[in-house]
Amino acid sequence: MGYRSTSVKSKWVKTKWLLKKANIRKYVPHTLLFNRSNLSSMLSQYSTVFFKPTGGTGGFNINRIKKLEKGYQIQHNAKKNRYATVKALHGQLKKRASGQSYLLQKGIQLAAVKGRPFDIRVMVQKSNGGVWKSTAIFTKIGVSGKVATNYHQGGELGYFRQTLSKAGFSKNTIDRKENELKNLGKSVGQLFDKHSSGFRELGLDVALDKKGNVWILEVNTRPQFYPLKQMKDKSMYRSIMAYAKQYGRKK
């Protein structure tokens, strides 16, 4: 890490920043810190809730909690376990958290391509002139049956317009979503600047639900670029790197 860009690990801190701004708040799925009463309250409202470490990265240790007709199911990667009561579920989650802070987040039903759920990464970078720009938007297509779509979890990268088109969205909707995401990226960059100095790059993890609504799942302050090198079309990688050179990032 030889370049200069501020990093914030806590997902809870970043979520609170997003919730303070009215035009961004509507993009944030309901999120609470993990404890017994928050767990009960989330499960009374939603059929699926995600349980994720406040400081985790790369999609590791994300668990999906599903309400069943009787009891609850926890899924981590492809492994599923059932618990009869909220009490038993809470006990198990507490064990998995092993003293670390975790968040509960309303589960978004991701749009899918041929049964494979995908989410979207919006890369946002700041020029030396201090202007935030969304420099790349691509999709991460998950493996069906797994919880996270991350590259580390066997997911593969896709081109934004192509993925959405395969998922059945019209050209008109795709144009609108692309604009919405570019503007959202810029707004989040400007918002983060108000809370701390020194940010030069952000990676927004965004979910698109089946209706086409946009949700911010997470904002990464240390986004990975190398997966983009694997794509046939290198133009996205090149434009990101052109920006990155301004603040001394080499790869």
C-alpha positions as CSV (number, residue, x, y, z in Angstrom):
1,M,0.0,0.0,0.0
2,G,2.4,2.7,-1.2
3,Y,-0.2,5.2,-2.3
4,R,-2.2,7.7,-0.4
5,S,-5.9,7.2,0.1
6,T,-7.8,7.1,3.4
7,S,-9.2,3.7,4.4
8,V,-12.1,3.1,6.8
9,K,-12.7,-0.5,7.9
10,S,-15.8,-0.3,9.9
11,K,-18.9,-1.0,7.8
12,W,-21.1,0.4,10.6
13,V,-19.3,3.8,10.6
14,K,-19.7,4.0,6.8
15,T,-23.4,3.0,7.0
16,K,-24.0,5.7,9.5
17,W,-22.5,8.3,7.1
18,L,-24.7,7.1,4.3
19,L,-27.8,7.3,6.4
20,K,-27.2,10.9,7.3
21,K,-27.7,12.1,3.8
22,A,-31.3,12.1,2.6
23,N,-30.7,11.5,-1.1
24,I,-28.4,8.6,-0.3
25,R,-30.3,7.1,2.7
26,K,-33.0,5.6,0.4
27,Y,-30.3,3.4,-1.2
28,V,-29.3,1.8,2.1
29,P,-31.0,-1.5,3.1
30,H,-32.2,-1.6,6.7
31,T,-29.0,-2.2,8.8
32,L,-28.5,-2.7,12.5
33,L,-25.7,-3.8,14.8
34,F,-26.1,-7.5,15.8
35,N,-27.6,-8.2,19.2
36,R,-30.5,-10.3,20.4
37,S,-33.2,-7.6,20.2
38,N,-32.1,-6.3,16.8
39,L,-32.1,-9.9,15.5
40,S,-35.7,-10.5,16.7
41,S,-36.8,-7.2,15.2
42,M,-35.2,-7.8,11.8
43,L,-36.6,-11.4,11.6
44,S,-40.1,-10.1,12.4
45,Q,-39.8,-7.8,9.4
46,Y,-37.8,-9.7,6.7
47,S,-37.7,-13.2,5.4
48,T,-34.0,-13.0,4.7
49,V,-31.3,-11.2,6.8
50,F,-27.6,-11.0,6.2
51,F,-25.1,-11.3,9.1
52,K,-21.7,-9.8,8.3
53,P,-18.6,-8.7,10.1
54,T,-18.3,-5.0,10.7
55,G,-14.7,-5.1,9.6
56,G,-14.7,-8.0,7.1
57,T,-13.7,-7.8,3.4
58,G,-13.9,-10.0,0.3
59,G,-17.2,-11.5,1.2
60,F,-15.7,-13.8,3.9
61,N,-17.8,-14.7,6.9
62,I,-21.1,-13.5,5.4
63,N,-24.0,-15.6,6.6
64,R,-27.5,-15.6,5.2
65,I,-30.4,-16.1,7.7
66,K,-33.6,-17.4,6.2
67,K,-37.0,-17.7,7.9
68,L,-38.4,-21.2,7.3
69,E,-42.0,-22.3,7.9
70,K,-40.6,-23.7,11.2
71,G,-37.4,-22.2,12.5
72,Y,-34.5,-20.6,10.8
73,Q,-31.7,-21.5,8.5
74,I,-28.1,-20.1,8.4
75,Q,-26.1,-20.5,5.2
76,H,-22.4,-19.8,5.0
77,N,-20.9,-20.4,1.6
78,A,-22.9,-23.6,0.5
79,K,-23.3,-25.0,4.1
80,K,-26.7,-24.8,5.7
81,N,-27.8,-25.3,9.3
82,R,-31.2,-25.2,10.9
83,Y,-32.3,-23.8,14.3
84,A,-35.7,-24.1,15.8
85,T,-35.9,-20.8,17.7
86,V,-34.6,-17.3,17.7
87,K,-32.9,-18.1,20.9
88,A,-30.9,-21.0,19.4
89,L,-30.2,-19.0,16.3
90,H,-28.9,-16.1,18.4
91,G,-26.7,-18.5,20.3
92,Q,-25.2,-19.9,17.1
93,L,-24.6,-16.4,15.6
94,K,-22.9,-15.2,18.8
95,K,-20.6,-18.2,18.6
96,R,-19.8,-17.4,15.0
97,A,-19.1,-13.7,15.8
98,S,-16.7,-14.9,18.6
99,G,-16.5,-11.5,20.2
100,Q,-16.2,-9.5,17.0
101,S,-18.8,-6.8,16.0
102,Y,-21.3,-7.9,13.3
103,L,-24.1,-6.2,11.4
104,L,-27.6,-7.4,10.4
105,Q,-28.8,-6.3,7.0
106,K,-32.1,-6.8,5.2
107,G,-31.6,-9.4,2.5
108,I,-32.0,-8.0,-1.0
109,Q,-33.2,-10.5,-3.7
110,L,-30.6,-10.0,-6.3
111,A,-31.4,-9.8,-10.0
112,A,-30.0,-12.9,-11.8
113,V,-28.7,-14.1,-15.1
114,K,-29.7,-17.8,-15.9
115,G,-30.2,-18.4,-12.2
116,R,-26.9,-16.8,-11.1
117,P,-27.4,-13.8,-8.9
118,F,-25.2,-10.7,-9.6
119,D,-24.3,-7.5,-8.0
120,I,-22.6,-4.4,-9.3
121,R,-19.3,-2.6,-8.5
122,V,-19.1,1.1,-9.1
123,M,-15.5,2.4,-9.0
124,V,-15.3,6.1,-8.0
125,Q,-12.0,8.0,-8.1
126,K,-11.0,11.6,-7.3
127,S,-8.8,13.5,-9.7
128,N,-6.0,15.8,-8.6
129,G,-8.4,18.7,-9.3
130,G,-10.6,17.3,-6.5
131,V,-13.4,16.1,-8.7
132,W,-15.0,12.7,-8.1
133,K,-15.9,10.6,-11.1
134,S,-17.4,7.1,-11.5
135,T,-14.6,5.6,-13.6
136,A,-16.0,2.0,-14.1
137,I,-19.1,0.0,-13.5
138,F,-19.0,-3.8,-13.9
139,T,-21.0,-6.8,-12.5
140,K,-20.0,-9.6,-10.3
141,I,-21.9,-12.8,-11.2
142,G,-22.1,-15.3,-8.4
143,V,-22.2,-19.0,-8.3
144,S,-25.8,-20.2,-7.8
145,G,-26.2,-21.5,-4.3
146,K,-23.4,-19.5,-2.7
147,V,-24.0,-16.5,-0.4
148,A,-21.5,-13.9,-1.7
149,T,-20.8,-12.9,-5.4
150,N,-17.2,-11.9,-4.7
151,Y,-14.4,-12.8,-7.0
152,H,-12.8,-14.7,-4.1
153,Q,-15.9,-16.8,-3.8
154,G,-15.8,-18.2,-7.3
155,G,-17.8,-15.3,-8.9
156,E,-16.9,-13.9,-12.3
157,L,-16.8,-10.4,-13.7
158,G,-19.2,-9.2,-16.3
159,Y,-19.8,-6.1,-18.4
160,F,-22.6,-4.0,-16.9
161,R,-24.8,-3.4,-20.0
162,Q,-24.4,-7.0,-21.2
163,T,-25.3,-8.5,-17.8
164,L,-28.4,-6.3,-17.4
165,S,-29.5,-7.1,-20.9
166,K,-29.2,-10.8,-20.3
167,A,-31.1,-10.4,-17.1
168,G,-34.0,-9.0,-19.1
169,F,-33.7,-5.2,-18.5
170,S,-34.5,-3.0,-21.5
171,K,-32.0,-0.7,-23.1
172,N,-33.9,2.3,-21.8
173,T,-33.7,1.0,-18.2
174,I,-30.0,0.1,-18.6
175,D,-29.3,3.7,-19.7
176,R,-31.2,5.1,-16.7
177,K,-29.5,2.7,-14.2
178,E,-26.0,3.6,-15.6
179,N,-26.7,7.3,-15.0
180,E,-28.2,6.7,-11.6
181,L,-25.1,4.6,-10.6
182,K,-22.6,7.2,-11.9
183,N,-24.3,9.9,-10.0
184,L,-24.6,7.8,-6.9
185,G,-20.9,7.1,-7.0
186,K,-20.1,10.8,-7.2
187,S,-22.5,11.7,-4.4
188,V,-21.0,9.0,-2.1
189,G,-17.4,10.3,-2.8
190,Q,-18.5,13.9,-2.0
191,L,-20.3,12.6,1.2
192,F,-17.2,10.7,2.4
193,D,-15.1,13.8,1.9
194,K,-17.3,15.6,4.4
195,H,-16.5,13.0,7.1
196,S,-12.8,12.5,6.6
197,S,-10.0,13.8,4.4
198,G,-7.7,12.0,2.0
199,F,-10.1,9.7,0.1
200,R,-9.1,9.2,-3.5
201,E,-11.0,6.0,-4.5
202,L,-14.0,4.1,-3.4
203,G,-15.7,0.9,-4.6
204,L,-19.4,0.8,-4.1
205,D,-21.0,-2.7,-3.9
206,V,-24.5,-2.3,-5.2
207,A,-27.3,-4.7,-5.5
208,L,-30.0,-4.5,-8.1
209,D,-33.2,-6.2,-7.0
210,K,-35.5,-8.0,-9.4
211,K,-37.6,-4.9,-9.9
212,G,-34.4,-2.9,-10.8
213,N,-34.1,-0.9,-7.6
214,V,-30.6,0.0,-6.6
215,W,-29.2,-0.7,-3.1
216,I,-25.8,0.1,-1.6
217,L,-24.6,-3.1,0.2
218,E,-21.2,-1.6,1.1
219,V,-18.6,1.0,0.3
220,N,-15.1,-0.3,0.1
221,T,-12.3,2.2,0.8
222,R,-9.6,-0.3,-0.5
223,P,-11.1,-1.6,-3.7
224,Q,-9.2,-4.3,-5.7
225,F,-8.4,-3.5,-9.3
226,Y,-6.6,-6.6,-10.4
227,P,-9.8,-8.7,-11.3
228,L,-10.4,-6.2,-14.1
229,K,-7.2,-7.2,-15.8
230,Q,-8.8,-10.6,-16.5
231,M,-11.4,-9.1,-18.7
232,K,-11.1,-9.2,-22.5
233,D,-11.7,-5.6,-22.9
234,K,-9.0,-3.8,-21.0
235,S,-10.4,-0.2,-21.4
236,M,-12.0,-0.1,-17.9
237,Y,-8.8,-1.2,-16.3
238,R,-6.8,1.4,-18.3
239,S,-9.1,4.2,-17.4
240,I,-9.0,3.3,-13.7
241,M,-5.2,3.1,-13.7
242,A,-4.9,6.5,-15.5
243,Y,-6.8,8.0,-12.5
244,A,-4.9,5.9,-9.9
245,K,-1.5,7.2,-11.2
246,Q,-2.5,10.6,-10.0
247,Y,-2.4,9.5,-6.4
248,G,0.4,7.0,-6.9
249,R,-1.4,3.7,-7.1
250,K,0.5,1.2,-9.3
251,K,-1.8,-1.8,-9.5
